[in-house]
Amino acid sequence: MERDQFLVETPWLAEHLHDPRVRVVDMRGYVRTVEHDGRQEATYIGARDEYEQGHIPGAVYIDWSSDIVDPDETVKAQLAPPDRFARLMEHLGIGDQHLVVAYDAHPASQFATRLWWALNYYGHDQVVVLNGGLLKWQRENRPMVDTIPAYPPATFTPVVQPQLRATAQDVLAMLGQQSIKLVDARDTGQYTGKIVRDDGRPGHIPGAINIPREEVINPADGTFRSNEELSQVFTSAGVKPQEQVEPIATAVSQRQQSSSAWHCLAIPG
């Protein structure tokens, strides 16, 4: 697959801001953490106020911590069921015919890639991430506005792609299979067990390889590494092209972290 099926560059977006086939989505948000004796307490929040103060022209806002989550799930930040997800897309004017361009201000685009994964999970593969995100857009002095767009309601048809989501039971069944690699995208502290988040247990799933999501980003400008560099990152970690890969953060939580790794595994094919 070509790289432009997963990423778009800022000049391309600047030229397509008024394209009726494109919907731009601002996914800014945060994971606020406080550590006490090796245990990390996390709070998930959106950044709607920042969006309202200024955003890429034409962009709508999605709060990753509330708009696309399942309020009935006991595990934090689990993806909204198809009907809830579809209602939001339709309300925002995102339909089956639209190319979605997602961006955020996170160093590894973890909230934009979460929307990329979520849309793909519901069968909408016309979605890309803005390479370098909002920070690159602003460094280039590209336009920002505070007007909130209003698009006509659209039709969004969710078609679940179950192969794009692994449950704890799925992962348990994969353990020991030589042709499958589990990639843990959390930071090294969580992977080793030095840091434990919320009520989780220390350490990682047996056999999981640690590739922190920051490894896939060029620190010089915040863009995703080249295809060749991404291939090298995964190959050096022990992931071979012919192997089936399941990017994970923990068994079923912290999908916002694993989505960055999943996105980058797809880019070089």
C-alpha positions as CSV (number, residue, x, y, z in Angstrom):
1,M,0.0,0.0,0.0
2,E,1.1,3.5,-0.7
3,R,2.1,5.8,2.2
4,D,-0.6,8.4,1.2
5,Q,-3.3,5.9,2.0
6,F,-2.4,6.4,5.7
7,L,-0.9,9.9,5.9
8,V,-1.3,13.3,4.2
9,E,1.1,16.1,4.2
10,T,0.3,19.7,5.3
11,P,0.5,21.1,1.7
12,W,-2.0,18.6,0.5
13,L,-4.4,19.5,3.2
14,A,-4.0,23.2,2.6
15,E,-5.0,22.6,-1.0
16,H,-8.1,20.5,0.0
17,L,-9.6,22.5,2.8
18,H,-12.6,23.4,0.7
19,D,-13.0,20.0,-0.9
20,P,-16.6,18.8,-0.2
21,R,-15.3,15.2,-0.2
22,V,-13.0,15.9,2.8
23,R,-13.8,16.1,6.4
24,V,-11.1,17.3,8.8
25,V,-11.3,16.2,12.4
26,D,-9.5,17.8,15.4
27,M,-8.8,15.0,18.0
28,R,-6.8,17.0,20.5
29,G,-6.8,15.6,24.0
30,Y,-4.7,14.5,26.9
31,V,-3.8,11.7,29.3
32,R,-2.9,13.5,32.5
33,T,-0.9,11.3,34.8
34,V,0.3,11.6,38.4
35,E,2.7,9.1,39.9
36,H,2.9,7.9,43.5
37,D,5.5,5.3,44.4
38,G,5.6,3.7,41.0
39,R,1.9,3.7,40.5
40,Q,0.5,6.0,37.9
41,E,-3.0,7.5,38.1
42,A,-4.3,8.6,34.7
43,T,-7.1,11.0,33.8
44,Y,-8.4,11.0,30.2
45,I,-9.7,14.4,29.0
46,G,-10.5,16.2,25.8
47,A,-9.4,19.7,24.6
48,R,-12.5,21.2,23.2
49,D,-11.6,24.6,24.7
50,E,-8.4,24.6,22.7
51,Y,-10.3,23.6,19.5
52,E,-12.7,26.5,20.1
53,Q,-9.8,28.9,20.5
54,G,-8.3,27.9,17.1
55,H,-8.3,25.0,14.7
56,I,-7.6,24.1,11.1
57,P,-10.3,25.7,8.9
58,G,-13.3,23.4,8.4
59,A,-12.3,21.0,11.2
60,V,-14.9,19.5,13.5
61,Y,-14.1,18.3,16.9
62,I,-14.2,14.9,18.5
63,D,-13.5,14.4,22.2
64,W,-11.6,11.1,22.3
65,S,-12.3,10.6,26.0
66,S,-16.1,10.9,25.8
67,D,-17.5,11.1,22.2
68,I,-16.3,7.8,20.8
69,V,-16.2,5.7,24.0
70,D,-18.6,3.2,25.5
71,P,-20.0,4.7,28.6
72,D,-21.2,1.3,29.8
73,E,-17.8,-0.3,29.8
74,T,-15.9,-0.8,33.0
75,V,-12.5,-0.6,31.3
76,K,-11.6,3.0,30.5
77,A,-11.8,4.4,26.9
78,Q,-13.3,1.4,25.2
79,L,-14.6,2.1,21.7
80,A,-18.3,3.2,21.4
81,P,-20.6,0.6,20.0
82,P,-21.5,0.9,16.3
83,D,-24.8,2.7,16.7
84,R,-23.4,5.4,19.1
85,F,-20.3,5.8,16.8
86,A,-22.5,6.1,13.7
87,R,-24.8,8.7,15.3
88,L,-21.8,10.9,16.1
89,M,-20.3,10.6,12.6
90,E,-23.7,11.5,11.0
91,H,-24.2,14.4,13.4
92,L,-20.8,15.8,12.4
93,G,-21.5,15.4,8.7
94,I,-19.1,12.5,8.2
95,G,-20.6,10.0,5.7
96,D,-19.6,6.9,3.8
97,Q,-18.4,9.1,0.9
98,H,-16.0,11.2,2.9
99,L,-12.2,11.1,3.3
100,V,-11.5,11.8,6.9
101,V,-8.3,13.7,7.8
102,A,-7.5,13.4,11.5
103,Y,-5.0,15.5,13.5
104,D,-4.1,16.3,17.0
105,A,-1.2,17.9,18.9
106,H,0.2,14.8,20.5
107,P,3.9,14.0,19.8
108,A,3.0,10.6,18.4
109,S,-0.5,11.5,17.0
110,Q,-2.0,8.9,19.4
111,F,-5.5,10.4,19.4
112,A,-5.6,11.0,15.6
113,T,-4.5,7.4,15.0
114,R,-7.1,6.2,17.5
115,L,-9.8,7.7,15.2
116,W,-8.0,6.1,12.2
117,W,-8.2,2.7,13.9
118,A,-11.8,3.3,15.0
119,L,-13.0,4.2,11.5
120,N,-11.2,1.3,10.0
121,Y,-12.8,-1.0,12.6
122,Y,-16.2,0.2,11.5
123,G,-15.4,-0.4,7.9
124,H,-14.5,3.2,6.8
125,D,-11.1,3.0,5.3
126,Q,-11.2,6.4,3.8
127,V,-9.2,8.0,6.6
128,V,-5.7,9.4,6.9
129,V,-3.6,11.1,9.6
130,L,-2.1,14.5,9.1
131,N,1.7,13.9,9.2
132,G,3.2,16.1,11.9
133,G,-0.2,17.1,13.2
134,L,-1.3,20.5,14.3
135,L,2.2,21.4,15.6
136,K,3.7,21.1,12.1
137,W,0.7,23.0,10.6
138,Q,1.3,25.9,13.0
139,R,5.1,25.9,12.5
140,E,4.4,26.5,8.9
141,N,2.2,29.4,9.7
142,R,-0.8,27.9,8.0
143,P,-4.3,29.3,8.7
144,M,-6.2,28.8,12.0
145,V,-9.8,29.9,12.7
146,D,-12.1,29.9,15.6
147,T,-15.4,29.5,13.6
148,I,-17.2,26.2,14.2
149,P,-18.3,24.6,11.0
150,A,-21.8,23.1,10.5
151,Y,-22.2,20.3,7.9
152,P,-25.4,18.7,6.8
153,P,-26.2,15.4,8.4
154,A,-24.7,12.4,6.5
155,T,-25.2,8.7,6.4
156,F,-22.5,6.6,8.1
157,T,-22.8,2.8,7.8
158,P,-20.7,0.9,10.3
159,V,-19.5,-2.5,9.2
160,V,-17.5,-4.1,12.0
161,Q,-14.2,-5.6,11.0
162,P,-13.6,-8.0,13.9
163,Q,-10.0,-8.9,12.8
164,L,-8.9,-5.4,13.8
165,R,-9.7,-5.8,17.5
166,A,-8.2,-8.5,19.8
167,T,-9.9,-9.3,23.1
168,A,-8.0,-10.6,26.2
169,Q,-9.3,-14.1,25.2
170,D,-7.9,-13.6,21.7
171,V,-4.5,-12.6,23.0
172,L,-4.4,-15.5,25.4
173,A,-5.0,-17.9,22.5
174,M,-2.2,-16.3,20.6
175,L,0.5,-16.9,23.3
176,G,3.2,-19.2,22.1
177,Q,2.3,-19.1,18.4
178,Q,5.6,-18.5,16.7
179,S,4.0,-16.8,13.6
180,I,2.4,-14.1,15.8
181,K,4.1,-11.2,17.4
182,L,2.6,-9.1,20.2
183,V,3.8,-5.5,20.1
184,D,3.4,-3.5,23.4
185,A,3.3,0.2,22.5
186,R,3.5,1.5,26.0
187,D,6.4,3.4,27.4
188,T,9.3,1.3,28.8
189,G,8.4,2.0,32.4
190,Q,5.0,0.4,32.0
191,Y,6.4,-2.4,29.9
192,T,9.0,-3.4,32.5
193,G,6.6,-3.0,35.4
194,K,8.5,-0.1,37.0
195,I,5.4,2.0,36.5
196,V,1.9,0.6,37.0
197,R,-1.1,2.6,35.7
198,D,-4.3,2.7,37.8
199,D,-5.4,-0.7,38.9
200,G,-3.3,-2.6,36.4
201,R,-0.7,-5.3,37.2
202,P,3.0,-4.6,36.6
203,G,4.9,-5.9,33.6
204,H,3.7,-7.1,30.2
205,I,2.0,-10.0,28.4
206,P,4.4,-12.9,28.0
207,G,6.3,-12.7,24.8
208,A,5.3,-9.2,23.9
209,I,7.9,-7.0,22.3
210,N,8.2,-3.4,23.5
211,I,8.1,-0.7,20.7
212,P,7.1,2.6,22.5
213,R,5.0,4.7,20.2
214,E,7.6,7.5,20.3
215,E,10.0,5.2,18.4
216,V,8.0,5.6,15.2
217,I,8.2,9.4,15.2
218,N,11.0,11.6,13.8
219,P,12.0,13.7,16.9
220,A,13.3,16.5,14.7
221,D,9.9,17.5,13.3
222,G,7.2,15.3,14.8
223,T,6.5,13.5,11.5
224,F,6.2,9.7,11.1
225,R,9.5,8.1,10.2
226,S,10.1,7.1,6.5
227,N,8.9,3.7,5.4
228,E,12.5,2.4,5.4
229,E,13.0,3.7,8.9
230,L,9.7,2.2,10.2
231,S,10.7,-1.1,8.7
232,Q,14.0,-0.9,10.4
233,V,12.4,-0.1,13.8
234,F,10.1,-3.1,13.6
235,T,12.7,-5.4,12.1
236,S,15.3,-4.5,14.8
237,A,12.7,-5.3,17.4
238,G,12.2,-8.8,16.0
239,V,9.1,-8.2,13.9
240,K,9.4,-9.8,10.4
241,P,7.3,-8.8,7.4
242,Q,5.7,-12.2,7.0
243,E,4.5,-12.4,10.6
244,Q,1.1,-11.6,11.9
245,V,1.3,-8.7,14.3
246,E,-1.1,-7.8,17.1
247,P,-0.3,-4.3,18.4
248,I,-1.3,-4.1,22.0
249,A,-1.0,-1.8,25.0
250,T,-2.5,-4.0,27.6
251,A,-4.8,-6.8,27.0
252,V,-7.8,-4.7,26.1
253,S,-7.1,-1.2,27.3
254,Q,-5.1,1.9,26.3
255,R,-6.0,1.5,22.6
256,Q,-4.9,5.1,22.1
257,Q,-1.3,3.9,22.6
258,S,-1.5,0.8,20.5
259,S,-3.2,2.7,17.6
260,S,0.0,4.6,16.9
261,A,2.0,1.4,16.5
262,W,-0.8,-0.3,14.4
263,H,-0.9,2.7,12.1
264,C,2.8,2.6,11.6
265,L,2.9,-1.1,11.0
266,A,0.4,-0.5,8.1
267,I,2.4,2.3,6.5
268,P,5.3,0.3,5.2
269,G,3.1,-2.7,4.5
